Amino acid sequence: MKDWNETSEFLKALGHPVRLQIVAGLMNQECFVDKMVKHLKLPQSTISQHLALLKSRGILQIRKEGVRTCYRVKDPRVAELMRILGR
């Protein structure tokens, strides 16, 4: 039987316009936070909060380069969901 709670948490994590923009931007490439700040025109702290939530749900994976953190989409369901959404 499918874990409906986990599925619900996955969808809730993606249920914000900024988080959808973040994962859409990370679909084909990894990215550092500073590039997201420049592109989304939002404060670094706001983007970091969204990234932390996506990471905690297992949607994103990080890679460290010194003090910088690079993000990429980890969960394969995201690609399918973005395809369904037409993004």
C-alpha positions in Angstrom: 0.0 0.0 0.0 1.2 3.4 -0.9 2.4 5.7 1.9 -0.2 8.5 1.5 1.4 10.6 4.3 4.8 10.7 2.5 3.1 11.5 -0.8 1.2 14.3 0.9 4.4 15.8 2.4 6.1 15.6 -1.0 3.3 17.5 -2.6 3.1 20.1 0.2 6.8 20.7 -0.2 6.3 21.5 -3.8 3.1 23.4 -3.2 4.7 26.9 -3.1 5.4 29.0 -6.2 9.0 29.8 -5.2 9.8 26.1 -4.5 8.3 25.1 -7.9 10.5 27.7 -9.5 13.5 26.4 -7.7 13.0 22.8 -8.7 12.1 23.8 -12.3 15.5 25.6 -12.4 17.3 22.7 -11.0 15.8 20.0 -13.3 18.7 20.0 -15.7 21.5 21.5 -13.8 22.8 22.0 -10.3 23.1 25.6 -8.9 24.5 27.6 -6.1 22.3 29.8 -3.9 23.8 33.0 -5.1 22.6 32.3 -8.6 19.1 31.5 -7.3 19.1 34.8 -5.4 20.0 36.7 -8.5 17.5 34.9 -10.7 14.5 34.9 -8.3 15.2 38.3 -6.9 14.5 37.2 -3.4 16.5 37.5 -0.2 19.1 34.8 0.4 17.5 33.9 3.7 14.1 33.3 2.0 15.6 31.0 -0.6 17.6 29.2 2.0 14.5 28.4 4.0 12.8 27.0 0.9 15.9 25.0 0.0 16.1 23.6 3.5 12.5 22.4 3.3 13.0 20.7 -0.1 16.2 19.1 1.2 14.5 17.8 4.4 11.8 16.1 2.2 14.5 14.4 0.2 13.7 16.3 -3.0 17.1 18.1 -3.2 20.6 16.9 -2.7 23.6 19.1 -1.8 27.2 19.2 -2.8 29.7 21.4 -0.9 32.4 23.4 -2.6 34.3 25.0 0.2 31.8 27.3 2.0 29.4 27.3 -1.0 26.5 24.8 -1.3 25.4 23.5 -4.7 21.9 22.0 -5.0 20.4 19.6 -7.5 17.1 17.6 -7.7 17.4 14.2 -6.2 13.9 12.8 -6.3 13.0 11.3 -9.7 9.3 12.0 -9.1 10.0 15.7 -9.5 10.8 15.3 -13.2 7.5 13.4 -13.8 5.5 16.0 -11.9 7.1 18.9 -13.8 6.3 17.0 -17.1 2.7 16.7 -16.0 2.6 20.4 -15.1 4.0 21.2 -18.5 7.1 22.9 -17.2 
